[in-house]
Amino acid sequence: MGTSRRSYGGRTVEERRADRRDRMLAAGLELFGTEGRNGTSIERVCQVASVSIRNFYEEFTSRDALLVEVHKRIMEASTQAANAACASAGEVTLEERLRINFTVGLGTIFADPRAVRVAYTEVLGGGSEVQEYWLAWRANLAGVFRRYRAEEVERGRAEDGDSTMPALMAVGAIHELAHAASQRPSEVPLRALVDELVRFTLAAIGGSAAVSR
């Protein structure tokens, strides 16, 4: 029997390792989301996750590598929920698609204050590894908005042109507005935030007319 298929307590090596990784990611969300990156040590993550330091370095090269993976997991859950909602809605306008994306995607993140802190605060305070990841993530989201713009051009609802800078501007605005709203949840309800984001994004990427006030 190969090492990978060996069973310990009824579970394979892969299953045990996956369980340890999940516990470390959960510990990362808890600690980064409550105590922040600067207040979180690898030793503390291992204590909360009930794993050894050796186990940690089998999965992650550093504390920032864990932060990146926690952020990825948050954003993947948000994206999957938004995509599923858009798919269920069928054929919709760009304005409707944006509204669904922002409502469901941000709603998924805002449901957990720890996720909000990781997504809009802690990811900006990491070292070079986190910053490199953040720039790539931002560029990827900007690419999504460029595709939206291209679709609007094909439908004759937007003028053709380079949408690179407007798309990056939209990404920056989304992050800043979401961060500001997260600091004042009682003053800025999700619906008001979504209204502003839809209006701004439509204007930034040159789609159909901005939402009227």
PyMOL commands that place a pseudoatom at each C-alpha (Angstrom):
pseudoatom trace, name=CA, resn=MET, resi=1, chain=A, elem=C, hetatm=0, pos=[0.000, 0.000, 0.000]
pseudoatom trace, name=CA, resn=GLY, resi=2, chain=A, elem=C, hetatm=0, pos=[1.419, 3.442, -0.958]
pseudoatom trace, name=CA, resn=THR, resi=3, chain=A, elem=C, hetatm=0, pos=[1.979, 6.059, 1.688]
pseudoatom trace, name=CA, resn=SER, resi=4, chain=A, elem=C, hetatm=0, pos=[-0.744, 8.269, 0.223]
pseudoatom trace, name=CA, resn=ARG, resi=5, chain=A, elem=C, hetatm=0, pos=[-3.359, 5.558, 0.725]
pseudoatom trace, name=CA, resn=ARG, resi=6, chain=A, elem=C, hetatm=0, pos=[-2.264, 4.522, 4.228]
pseudoatom trace, name=CA, resn=SER, resi=7, chain=A, elem=C, hetatm=0, pos=[-5.072, 4.888, 6.742]
pseudoatom trace, name=CA, resn=TYR, resi=8, chain=A, elem=C, hetatm=0, pos=[-4.772, 6.356, 10.232]
pseudoatom trace, name=CA, resn=GLY, resi=9, chain=A, elem=C, hetatm=0, pos=[-7.869, 6.189, 12.373]
pseudoatom trace, name=CA, resn=GLY, resi=10, chain=A, elem=C, hetatm=0, pos=[-9.961, 5.425, 9.291]
pseudoatom trace, name=CA, resn=ARG, resi=11, chain=A, elem=C, hetatm=0, pos=[-8.649, 8.414, 7.304]
pseudoatom trace, name=CA, resn=THR, resi=12, chain=A, elem=C, hetatm=0, pos=[-6.000, 8.592, 4.597]
pseudoatom trace, name=CA, resn=VAL, resi=13, chain=A, elem=C, hetatm=0, pos=[-2.918, 10.810, 4.786]
pseudoatom trace, name=CA, resn=GLU, resi=14, chain=A, elem=C, hetatm=0, pos=[-4.507, 13.156, 2.236]
pseudoatom trace, name=CA, resn=GLU, resi=15, chain=A, elem=C, hetatm=0, pos=[-7.713, 13.423, 4.260]
pseudoatom trace, name=CA, resn=ARG, resi=16, chain=A, elem=C, hetatm=0, pos=[-5.819, 14.180, 7.465]
pseudoatom trace, name=CA, resn=ARG, resi=17, chain=A, elem=C, hetatm=0, pos=[-3.684, 16.777, 5.713]
pseudoatom trace, name=CA, resn=ALA, resi=18, chain=A, elem=C, hetatm=0, pos=[-6.733, 18.406, 4.103]
pseudoatom trace, name=CA, resn=ASP, resi=19, chain=A, elem=C, hetatm=0, pos=[-8.395, 18.559, 7.515]
pseudoatom trace, name=CA, resn=ARG, resi=20, chain=A, elem=C, hetatm=0, pos=[-5.324, 20.257, 9.025]
pseudoatom trace, name=CA, resn=ARG, resi=21, chain=A, elem=C, hetatm=0, pos=[-5.245, 22.759, 6.165]
pseudoatom trace, name=CA, resn=ASP, resi=22, chain=A, elem=C, hetatm=0, pos=[-8.926, 23.573, 6.649]
pseudoatom trace, name=CA, resn=ARG, resi=23, chain=A, elem=C, hetatm=0, pos=[-8.342, 24.118, 10.380]
pseudoatom trace, name=CA, resn=MET, resi=24, chain=A, elem=C, hetatm=0, pos=[-5.435, 26.455, 9.655]
pseudoatom trace, name=CA, resn=LEU, resi=25, chain=A, elem=C, hetatm=0, pos=[-7.529, 28.445, 7.172]
pseudoatom trace, name=CA, resn=ALA, resi=26, chain=A, elem=C, hetatm=0, pos=[-10.332, 28.662, 9.727]
pseudoatom trace, name=CA, resn=ALA, resi=27, chain=A, elem=C, hetatm=0, pos=[-7.841, 29.798, 12.368]
pseudoatom trace, name=CA, resn=GLY, resi=28, chain=A, elem=C, hetatm=0, pos=[-6.457, 32.352, 9.917]
pseudoatom trace, name=CA, resn=LEU, resi=29, chain=A, elem=C, hetatm=0, pos=[-9.917, 33.779, 9.282]
pseudoatom trace, name=CA, resn=GLU, resi=30, chain=A, elem=C, hetatm=0, pos=[-10.583, 33.994, 13.006]
pseudoatom trace, name=CA, resn=LEU, resi=31, chain=A, elem=C, hetatm=0, pos=[-7.262, 35.596, 13.933]
pseudoatom trace, name=CA, resn=PHE, resi=32, chain=A, elem=C, hetatm=0, pos=[-6.731, 37.878, 10.938]
pseudoatom trace, name=CA, resn=GLY, resi=33, chain=A, elem=C, hetatm=0, pos=[-10.390, 38.840, 11.154]
pseudoatom trace, name=CA, resn=THR, resi=34, chain=A, elem=C, hetatm=0, pos=[-10.344, 39.721, 14.857]
pseudoatom trace, name=CA, resn=GLU, resi=35, chain=A, elem=C, hetatm=0, pos=[-6.753, 40.486, 15.889]
pseudoatom trace, name=CA, resn=GLY, resi=36, chain=A, elem=C, hetatm=0, pos=[-5.397, 41.530, 12.500]
pseudoatom trace, name=CA, resn=ARG, resi=37, chain=A, elem=C, hetatm=0, pos=[-2.279, 40.490, 10.617]
pseudoatom trace, name=CA, resn=ASN, resi=38, chain=A, elem=C, hetatm=0, pos=[0.085, 42.265, 12.994]
pseudoatom trace, name=CA, resn=GLY, resi=39, chain=A, elem=C, hetatm=0, pos=[-1.531, 40.619, 15.978]
pseudoatom trace, name=CA, resn=THR, resi=40, chain=A, elem=C, hetatm=0, pos=[-1.377, 37.136, 14.499]
pseudoatom trace, name=CA, resn=SER, resi=41, chain=A, elem=C, hetatm=0, pos=[1.648, 34.857, 14.766]
pseudoatom trace, name=CA, resn=ILE, resi=42, chain=A, elem=C, hetatm=0, pos=[2.264, 31.475, 13.196]
pseudoatom trace, name=CA, resn=GLU, resi=43, chain=A, elem=C, hetatm=0, pos=[2.480, 30.010, 16.686]
pseudoatom trace, name=CA, resn=ARG, resi=44, chain=A, elem=C, hetatm=0, pos=[-0.950, 31.389, 17.540]
pseudoatom trace, name=CA, resn=VAL, resi=45, chain=A, elem=C, hetatm=0, pos=[-2.440, 30.023, 14.303]
pseudoatom trace, name=CA, resn=CYS, resi=46, chain=A, elem=C, hetatm=0, pos=[-1.042, 26.586, 15.137]
pseudoatom trace, name=CA, resn=GLN, resi=47, chain=A, elem=C, hetatm=0, pos=[-2.419, 26.781, 18.669]
pseudoatom trace, name=CA, resn=VAL, resi=48, chain=A, elem=C, hetatm=0, pos=[-5.926, 27.679, 17.485]
pseudoatom trace, name=CA, resn=ALA, resi=49, chain=A, elem=C, hetatm=0, pos=[-5.839, 25.090, 14.688]
pseudoatom trace, name=CA, resn=SER, resi=50, chain=A, elem=C, hetatm=0, pos=[-4.345, 22.382, 16.940]
pseudoatom trace, name=CA, resn=VAL, resi=51, chain=A, elem=C, hetatm=0, pos=[-1.490, 21.653, 14.543]
pseudoatom trace, name=CA, resn=SER, resi=52, chain=A, elem=C, hetatm=0, pos=[2.282, 21.704, 14.829]
pseudoatom trace, name=CA, resn=ILE, resi=53, chain=A, elem=C, hetatm=0, pos=[4.657, 24.297, 13.406]
pseudoatom trace, name=CA, resn=ARG, resi=54, chain=A, elem=C, hetatm=0, pos=[5.899, 21.584, 11.060]
pseudoatom trace, name=CA, resn=ASN, resi=55, chain=A, elem=C, hetatm=0, pos=[2.334, 21.022, 9.857]
pseudoatom trace, name=CA, resn=PHE, resi=56, chain=A, elem=C, hetatm=0, pos=[2.013, 24.734, 9.152]
pseudoatom trace, name=CA, resn=TYR, resi=57, chain=A, elem=C, hetatm=0, pos=[5.097, 24.873, 6.970]
pseudoatom trace, name=CA, resn=GLU, resi=58, chain=A, elem=C, hetatm=0, pos=[3.947, 21.803, 5.064]
pseudoatom trace, name=CA, resn=GLU, resi=59, chain=A, elem=C, hetatm=0, pos=[1.067, 23.955, 3.762]
pseudoatom trace, name=CA, resn=PHE, resi=60, chain=A, elem=C, hetatm=0, pos=[2.201, 27.590, 3.895]
pseudoatom trace, name=CA, resn=THR, resi=61, chain=A, elem=C, hetatm=0, pos=[5.548, 29.309, 3.468]
pseudoatom trace, name=CA, resn=SER, resi=62, chain=A, elem=C, hetatm=0, pos=[4.694, 32.214, 5.764]
pseudoatom trace, name=CA, resn=ARG, resi=63, chain=A, elem=C, hetatm=0, pos=[2.012, 34.037, 7.716]
pseudoatom trace, name=CA, resn=ASP, resi=64, chain=A, elem=C, hetatm=0, pos=[1.351, 36.182, 4.639]
pseudoatom trace, name=CA, resn=ALA, resi=65, chain=A, elem=C, hetatm=0, pos=[0.912, 33.069, 2.499]
pseudoatom trace, name=CA, resn=LEU, resi=66, chain=A, elem=C, hetatm=0, pos=[-1.863, 32.023, 4.873]
pseudoatom trace, name=CA, resn=LEU, resi=67, chain=A, elem=C, hetatm=0, pos=[-3.416, 35.495, 4.673]
pseudoatom trace, name=CA, resn=VAL, resi=68, chain=A, elem=C, hetatm=0, pos=[-3.459, 35.258, 0.886]
pseudoatom trace, name=CA, resn=GLU, resi=69, chain=A, elem=C, hetatm=0, pos=[-5.212, 31.887, 0.997]
pseudoatom trace, name=CA, resn=VAL, resi=70, chain=A, elem=C, hetatm=0, pos=[-7.778, 33.133, 3.515]
pseudoatom trace, name=CA, resn=HIS, resi=71, chain=A, elem=C, hetatm=0, pos=[-8.529, 36.109, 1.258]
pseudoatom trace, name=CA, resn=LYS, resi=72, chain=A, elem=C, hetatm=0, pos=[-8.806, 33.800, -1.768]
pseudoatom trace, name=CA, resn=ARG, resi=73, chain=A, elem=C, hetatm=0, pos=[-11.299, 31.596, 0.052]
pseudoatom trace, name=CA, resn=ILE, resi=74, chain=A, elem=C, hetatm=0, pos=[-13.428, 34.605, 1.022]
pseudoatom trace, name=CA, resn=MET, resi=75, chain=A, elem=C, hetatm=0, pos=[-13.451, 35.959, -2.521]
pseudoatom trace, name=CA, resn=GLU, resi=76, chain=A, elem=C, hetatm=0, pos=[-14.111, 32.571, -4.106]
pseudoatom trace, name=CA, resn=ALA, resi=77, chain=A, elem=C, hetatm=0, pos=[-17.163, 32.085, -1.882]
pseudoatom trace, name=CA, resn=SER, resi=78, chain=A, elem=C, hetatm=0, pos=[-18.368, 35.575, -2.781]
pseudoatom trace, name=CA, resn=THR, resi=79, chain=A, elem=C, hetatm=0, pos=[-17.810, 35.046, -6.507]
pseudoatom trace, name=CA, resn=GLN, resi=80, chain=A, elem=C, hetatm=0, pos=[-19.453, 31.618, -6.567]
pseudoatom trace, name=CA, resn=ALA, resi=81, chain=A, elem=C, hetatm=0, pos=[-22.536, 32.944, -4.795]
pseudoatom trace, name=CA, resn=ALA, resi=82, chain=A, elem=C, hetatm=0, pos=[-22.795, 35.923, -7.162]
pseudoatom trace, name=CA, resn=ASN, resi=83, chain=A, elem=C, hetatm=0, pos=[-22.258, 33.782, -10.261]
pseudoatom trace, name=CA, resn=ALA, resi=84, chain=A, elem=C, hetatm=0, pos=[-24.933, 31.324, -9.147]
pseudoatom trace, name=CA, resn=ALA, resi=85, chain=A, elem=C, hetatm=0, pos=[-27.372, 34.198, -8.576]
pseudoatom trace, name=CA, resn=CYS, resi=86, chain=A, elem=C, hetatm=0, pos=[-26.637, 35.669, -12.010]
pseudoatom trace, name=CA, resn=ALA, resi=87, chain=A, elem=C, hetatm=0, pos=[-27.073, 32.270, -13.653]
pseudoatom trace, name=CA, resn=SER, resi=88, chain=A, elem=C, hetatm=0, pos=[-30.450, 31.867, -11.960]
pseudoatom trace, name=CA, resn=ALA, resi=89, chain=A, elem=C, hetatm=0, pos=[-31.528, 35.300, -13.172]
pseudoatom trace, name=CA, resn=GLY, resi=90, chain=A, elem=C, hetatm=0, pos=[-31.049, 34.353, -16.820]
pseudoatom trace, name=CA, resn=GLU, resi=91, chain=A, elem=C, hetatm=0, pos=[-30.629, 37.058, -19.468]
pseudoatom trace, name=CA, resn=VAL, resi=92, chain=A, elem=C, hetatm=0, pos=[-30.213, 40.401, -17.732]
pseudoatom trace, name=CA, resn=THR, resi=93, chain=A, elem=C, hetatm=0, pos=[-28.925, 43.874, -18.529]
pseudoatom trace, name=CA, resn=LEU, resi=94, chain=A, elem=C, hetatm=0, pos=[-25.504, 45.015, -17.400]
pseudoatom trace, name=CA, resn=GLU, resi=95, chain=A, elem=C, hetatm=0, pos=[-27.097, 47.149, -14.707]
pseudoatom trace, name=CA, resn=GLU, resi=96, chain=A, elem=C, hetatm=0, pos=[-29.055, 44.168, -13.407]
pseudoatom trace, name=CA, resn=ARG, resi=97, chain=A, elem=C, hetatm=0, pos=[-25.980, 41.927, -13.554]
pseudoatom trace, name=CA, resn=LEU, resi=98, chain=A, elem=C, hetatm=0, pos=[-23.930, 44.422, -11.560]
pseudoatom trace, name=CA, resn=ARG, resi=99, chain=A, elem=C, hetatm=0, pos=[-26.690, 44.809, -9.005]
pseudoatom trace, name=CA, resn=ILE, resi=100, chain=A, elem=C, hetatm=0, pos=[-26.925, 41.050, -8.511]
pseudoatom trace, name=CA, resn=ASN, resi=101, chain=A, elem=C, hetatm=0, pos=[-23.154, 40.697, -8.293]
pseudoatom trace, name=CA, resn=PHE, resi=102, chain=A, elem=C, hetatm=0, pos=[-22.756, 43.450, -5.742]
pseudoatom trace, name=CA, resn=THR, resi=103, chain=A, elem=C, hetatm=0, pos=[-25.797, 42.499, -3.681]
pseudoatom trace, name=CA, resn=VAL, resi=104, chain=A, elem=C, hetatm=0, pos=[-24.985, 38.794, -3.430]
pseudoatom trace, name=CA, resn=GLY, resi=105, chain=A, elem=C, hetatm=0, pos=[-21.197, 39.009, -3.569]
pseudoatom trace, name=CA, resn=LEU, resi=106, chain=A, elem=C, hetatm=0, pos=[-20.817, 41.764, -0.995]
pseudoatom trace, name=CA, resn=GLY, resi=107, chain=A, elem=C, hetatm=0, pos=[-23.674, 40.324, 1.035]
pseudoatom trace, name=CA, resn=THR, resi=108, chain=A, elem=C, hetatm=0, pos=[-21.742, 37.067, 1.351]
pseudoatom trace, name=CA, resn=ILE, resi=109, chain=A, elem=C, hetatm=0, pos=[-18.683, 38.910, 2.672]
pseudoatom trace, name=CA, resn=PHE, resi=110, chain=A, elem=C, hetatm=0, pos=[-20.571, 41.349, 4.890]
pseudoatom trace, name=CA, resn=ALA, resi=111, chain=A, elem=C, hetatm=0, pos=[-22.353, 38.464, 6.602]
pseudoatom trace, name=CA, resn=ASP, resi=112, chain=A, elem=C, hetatm=0, pos=[-19.117, 37.779, 8.505]
pseudoatom trace, name=CA, resn=PRO, resi=113, chain=A, elem=C, hetatm=0, pos=[-17.293, 40.730, 10.137]
pseudoatom trace, name=CA, resn=ARG, resi=114, chain=A, elem=C, hetatm=0, pos=[-14.075, 38.695, 10.098]
pseudoatom trace, name=CA, resn=ALA, resi=115, chain=A, elem=C, hetatm=0, pos=[-14.286, 38.297, 6.331]
pseudoatom trace, name=CA, resn=VAL, resi=116, chain=A, elem=C, hetatm=0, pos=[-14.923, 42.030, 5.961]
pseudoatom trace, name=CA, resn=ARG, resi=117, chain=A, elem=C, hetatm=0, pos=[-11.770, 42.870, 7.898]
pseudoatom trace, name=CA, resn=VAL, resi=118, chain=A, elem=C, hetatm=0, pos=[-9.628, 40.447, 5.912]
pseudoatom trace, name=CA, resn=ALA, resi=119, chain=A, elem=C, hetatm=0, pos=[-11.084, 41.524, 2.563]
pseudoatom trace, name=CA, resn=TYR, resi=120, chain=A, elem=C, hetatm=0, pos=[-10.939, 45.284, 3.008]
pseudoatom trace, name=CA, resn=THR, resi=121, chain=A, elem=C, hetatm=0, pos=[-8.289, 45.999, 5.641]
pseudoatom trace, name=CA, resn=GLU, resi=122, chain=A, elem=C, hetatm=0, pos=[-5.782, 43.257, 6.370]
pseudoatom trace, name=CA, resn=VAL, resi=123, chain=A, elem=C, hetatm=0, pos=[-5.035, 42.357, 2.750]
pseudoatom trace, name=CA, resn=LEU, resi=124, chain=A, elem=C, hetatm=0, pos=[-3.689, 45.874, 2.234]
pseudoatom trace, name=CA, resn=GLY, resi=125, chain=A, elem=C, hetatm=0, pos=[-1.258, 45.656, 5.138]
pseudoatom trace, name=CA, resn=GLY, resi=126, chain=A, elem=C, hetatm=0, pos=[0.776, 42.603, 4.200]
pseudoatom trace, name=CA, resn=GLY, resi=127, chain=A, elem=C, hetatm=0, pos=[4.289, 42.304, 2.866]
pseudoatom trace, name=CA, resn=SER, resi=128, chain=A, elem=C, hetatm=0, pos=[5.470, 41.925, -0.720]
pseudoatom trace, name=CA, resn=GLU, resi=129, chain=A, elem=C, hetatm=0, pos=[3.835, 38.501, -1.146]
pseudoatom trace, name=CA, resn=VAL, resi=130, chain=A, elem=C, hetatm=0, pos=[0.430, 39.872, -0.180]
pseudoatom trace, name=CA, resn=GLN, resi=131, chain=A, elem=C, hetatm=0, pos=[0.868, 43.004, -2.274]
pseudoatom trace, name=CA, resn=GLU, resi=132, chain=A, elem=C, hetatm=0, pos=[1.844, 40.990, -5.347]
pseudoatom trace, name=CA, resn=TYR, resi=133, chain=A, elem=C, hetatm=0, pos=[-1.242, 38.839, -4.872]
pseudoatom trace, name=CA, resn=TRP, resi=134, chain=A, elem=C, hetatm=0, pos=[-3.446, 41.919, -4.341]
pseudoatom trace, name=CA, resn=LEU, resi=135, chain=A, elem=C, hetatm=0, pos=[-2.255, 43.562, -7.551]
pseudoatom trace, name=CA, resn=ALA, resi=136, chain=A, elem=C, hetatm=0, pos=[-2.950, 40.357, -9.493]
pseudoatom trace, name=CA, resn=TRP, resi=137, chain=A, elem=C, hetatm=0, pos=[-6.392, 40.006, -7.928]
pseudoatom trace, name=CA, resn=ARG, resi=138, chain=A, elem=C, hetatm=0, pos=[-7.230, 43.624, -8.731]
pseudoatom trace, name=CA, resn=ALA, resi=139, chain=A, elem=C, hetatm=0, pos=[-6.085, 43.171, -12.337]
pseudoatom trace, name=CA, resn=ASN, resi=140, chain=A, elem=C, hetatm=0, pos=[-8.232, 40.048, -12.663]
pseudoatom trace, name=CA, resn=LEU, resi=141, chain=A, elem=C, hetatm=0, pos=[-11.344, 41.871, -11.441]
pseudoatom trace, name=CA, resn=ALA, resi=142, chain=A, elem=C, hetatm=0, pos=[-10.588, 44.761, -13.782]
pseudoatom trace, name=CA, resn=GLY, resi=143, chain=A, elem=C, hetatm=0, pos=[-10.497, 42.178, -16.575]
pseudoatom trace, name=CA, resn=VAL, resi=144, chain=A, elem=C, hetatm=0, pos=[-14.034, 41.154, -15.685]
pseudoatom trace, name=CA, resn=PHE, resi=145, chain=A, elem=C, hetatm=0, pos=[-15.200, 44.744, -16.060]
pseudoatom trace, name=CA, resn=ARG, resi=146, chain=A, elem=C, hetatm=0, pos=[-13.383, 45.054, -19.392]
pseudoatom trace, name=CA, resn=ARG, resi=147, chain=A, elem=C, hetatm=0, pos=[-15.316, 42.024, -20.625]
pseudoatom trace, name=CA, resn=TYR, resi=148, chain=A, elem=C, hetatm=0, pos=[-18.543, 43.644, -19.488]
pseudoatom trace, name=CA, resn=ARG, resi=149, chain=A, elem=C, hetatm=0, pos=[-17.592, 46.763, -21.458]
pseudoatom trace, name=CA, resn=ALA, resi=150, chain=A, elem=C, hetatm=0, pos=[-16.792, 44.670, -24.557]
pseudoatom trace, name=CA, resn=GLU, resi=151, chain=A, elem=C, hetatm=0, pos=[-20.205, 43.012, -24.329]
pseudoatom trace, name=CA, resn=GLU, resi=152, chain=A, elem=C, hetatm=0, pos=[-21.871, 46.429, -24.127]
pseudoatom trace, name=CA, resn=VAL, resi=153, chain=A, elem=C, hetatm=0, pos=[-19.924, 47.562, -27.200]
pseudoatom trace, name=CA, resn=GLU, resi=154, chain=A, elem=C, hetatm=0, pos=[-21.098, 44.490, -29.114]
pseudoatom trace, name=CA, resn=ARG, resi=155, chain=A, elem=C, hetatm=0, pos=[-24.695, 45.278, -28.192]
pseudoatom trace, name=CA, resn=GLY, resi=156, chain=A, elem=C, hetatm=0, pos=[-24.285, 48.872, -29.299]
pseudoatom trace, name=CA, resn=ARG, resi=157, chain=A, elem=C, hetatm=0, pos=[-24.817, 50.242, -25.812]
pseudoatom trace, name=CA, resn=ALA, resi=158, chain=A, elem=C, hetatm=0, pos=[-21.303, 51.652, -25.332]
pseudoatom trace, name=CA, resn=GLU, resi=159, chain=A, elem=C, hetatm=0, pos=[-18.661, 53.276, -27.482]
pseudoatom trace, name=CA, resn=ASP, resi=160, chain=A, elem=C, hetatm=0, pos=[-15.571, 51.270, -28.318]
pseudoatom trace, name=CA, resn=GLY, resi=161, chain=A, elem=C, hetatm=0, pos=[-12.313, 52.307, -26.663]
pseudoatom trace, name=CA, resn=ASP, resi=162, chain=A, elem=C, hetatm=0, pos=[-9.640, 51.329, -24.155]
pseudoatom trace, name=CA, resn=SER, resi=163, chain=A, elem=C, hetatm=0, pos=[-11.369, 50.496, -20.873]
pseudoatom trace, name=CA, resn=THR, resi=164, chain=A, elem=C, hetatm=0, pos=[-8.253, 49.487, -18.917]
pseudoatom trace, name=CA, resn=MET, resi=165, chain=A, elem=C, hetatm=0, pos=[-8.008, 52.593, -16.750]
pseudoatom trace, name=CA, resn=PRO, resi=166, chain=A, elem=C, hetatm=0, pos=[-11.779, 52.961, -16.157]
pseudoatom trace, name=CA, resn=ALA, resi=167, chain=A, elem=C, hetatm=0, pos=[-11.942, 49.302, -15.112]
pseudoatom trace, name=CA, resn=LEU, resi=168, chain=A, elem=C, hetatm=0, pos=[-9.087, 49.735, -12.623]
pseudoatom trace, name=CA, resn=MET, resi=169, chain=A, elem=C, hetatm=0, pos=[-10.781, 52.874, -11.343]
pseudoatom trace, name=CA, resn=ALA, resi=170, chain=A, elem=C, hetatm=0, pos=[-13.978, 50.915, -10.786]
pseudoatom trace, name=CA, resn=VAL, resi=171, chain=A, elem=C, hetatm=0, pos=[-12.111, 48.217, -8.847]
pseudoatom trace, name=CA, resn=GLY, resi=172, chain=A, elem=C, hetatm=0, pos=[-10.478, 50.834, -6.640]
pseudoatom trace, name=CA, resn=ALA, resi=173, chain=A, elem=C, hetatm=0, pos=[-13.801, 52.517, -5.969]
pseudoatom trace, name=CA, resn=ILE, resi=174, chain=A, elem=C, hetatm=0, pos=[-15.453, 49.229, -5.063]
pseudoatom trace, name=CA, resn=HIS, resi=175, chain=A, elem=C, hetatm=0, pos=[-12.768, 48.446, -2.527]
pseudoatom trace, name=CA, resn=GLU, resi=176, chain=A, elem=C, hetatm=0, pos=[-12.729, 51.916, -0.990]
pseudoatom trace, name=CA, resn=LEU, resi=177, chain=A, elem=C, hetatm=0, pos=[-16.503, 52.247, -0.780]
pseudoatom trace, name=CA, resn=ALA, resi=178, chain=A, elem=C, hetatm=0, pos=[-16.902, 48.736, 0.648]
pseudoatom trace, name=CA, resn=HIS, resi=179, chain=A, elem=C, hetatm=0, pos=[-14.192, 49.464, 3.216]
pseudoatom trace, name=CA, resn=ALA, resi=180, chain=A, elem=C, hetatm=0, pos=[-15.828, 52.747, 4.217]
pseudoatom trace, name=CA, resn=ALA, resi=181, chain=A, elem=C, hetatm=0, pos=[-19.242, 51.091, 4.489]
pseudoatom trace, name=CA, resn=SER, resi=182, chain=A, elem=C, hetatm=0, pos=[-17.803, 48.261, 6.581]
pseudoatom trace, name=CA, resn=GLN, resi=183, chain=A, elem=C, hetatm=0, pos=[-16.611, 50.823, 9.125]
pseudoatom trace, name=CA, resn=ARG, resi=184, chain=A, elem=C, hetatm=0, pos=[-20.108, 52.308, 9.459]
pseudoatom trace, name=CA, resn=PRO, resi=185, chain=A, elem=C, hetatm=0, pos=[-22.551, 49.431, 8.859]
pseudoatom trace, name=CA, resn=SER, resi=186, chain=A, elem=C, hetatm=0, pos=[-25.418, 51.132, 10.693]
pseudoatom trace, name=CA, resn=GLU, resi=187, chain=A, elem=C, hetatm=0, pos=[-25.037, 54.299, 8.613]
pseudoatom trace, name=CA, resn=VAL, resi=188, chain=A, elem=C, hetatm=0, pos=[-24.436, 52.723, 5.196]
pseudoatom trace, name=CA, resn=PRO, resi=189, chain=A, elem=C, hetatm=0, pos=[-26.785, 49.783, 4.561]
pseudoatom trace, name=CA, resn=LEU, resi=190, chain=A, elem=C, hetatm=0, pos=[-25.858, 47.275, 1.887]
pseudoatom trace, name=CA, resn=ARG, resi=191, chain=A, elem=C, hetatm=0, pos=[-28.588, 48.454, -0.472]
pseudoatom trace, name=CA, resn=ALA, resi=192, chain=A, elem=C, hetatm=0, pos=[-27.285, 52.043, -0.423]
pseudoatom trace, name=CA, resn=LEU, resi=193, chain=A, elem=C, hetatm=0, pos=[-23.747, 50.789, -1.035]
pseudoatom trace, name=CA, resn=VAL, resi=194, chain=A, elem=C, hetatm=0, pos=[-24.928, 48.651, -3.947]
pseudoatom trace, name=CA, resn=ASP, resi=195, chain=A, elem=C, hetatm=0, pos=[-26.797, 51.592, -5.493]
pseudoatom trace, name=CA, resn=GLU, resi=196, chain=A, elem=C, hetatm=0, pos=[-23.644, 53.715, -5.476]
pseudoatom trace, name=CA, resn=LEU, resi=197, chain=A, elem=C, hetatm=0, pos=[-21.443, 50.929, -6.795]
pseudoatom trace, name=CA, resn=VAL, resi=198, chain=A, elem=C, hetatm=0, pos=[-23.795, 50.139, -9.671]
pseudoatom trace, name=CA, resn=ARG, resi=199, chain=A, elem=C, hetatm=0, pos=[-24.078, 53.802, -10.604]
pseudoatom trace, name=CA, resn=PHE, resi=200, chain=A, elem=C, hetatm=0, pos=[-20.337, 54.401, -10.449]
pseudoatom trace, name=CA, resn=THR, resi=201, chain=A, elem=C, hetatm=0, pos=[-19.338, 51.199, -12.235]
pseudoatom trace, name=CA, resn=LEU, resi=202, chain=A, elem=C, hetatm=0, pos=[-21.735, 51.817, -15.106]
pseudoatom trace, name=CA, resn=ALA, resi=203, chain=A, elem=C, hetatm=0, pos=[-20.287, 55.281, -15.544]
pseudoatom trace, name=CA, resn=ALA, resi=204, chain=A, elem=C, hetatm=0, pos=[-16.672, 54.120, -15.183]
pseudoatom trace, name=CA, resn=ILE, resi=205, chain=A, elem=C, hetatm=0, pos=[-16.774, 51.294, -17.722]
pseudoatom trace, name=CA, resn=GLY, resi=206, chain=A, elem=C, hetatm=0, pos=[-18.965, 53.194, -20.175]
pseudoatom trace, name=CA, resn=GLY, resi=207, chain=A, elem=C, hetatm=0, pos=[-21.992, 50.959, -20.176]
pseudoatom trace, name=CA, resn=SER, resi=208, chain=A, elem=C, hetatm=0, pos=[-25.622, 51.955, -20.433]
pseudoatom trace, name=CA, resn=ALA, resi=209, chain=A, elem=C, hetatm=0, pos=[-26.765, 55.143, -18.740]
pseudoatom trace, name=CA, resn=ALA, resi=210, chain=A, elem=C, hetatm=0, pos=[-25.997, 55.396, -15.048]
pseudoatom trace, name=CA, resn=VAL, resi=211, chain=A, elem=C, hetatm=0, pos=[-28.771, 54.610, -12.608]
pseudoatom trace, name=CA, resn=SER, resi=212, chain=A, elem=C, hetatm=0, pos=[-30.895, 57.694, -12.062]
pseudoatom trace, name=CA, resn=ARG, resi=213, chain=A, elem=C, hetatm=0, pos=[-31.208, 58.953, -8.531]
for i in range(1, 213): cmd.bond("trace and resi %d" % i, "trace and resi %d" % (i + 1))
show_as sticks, trace
zoom trace
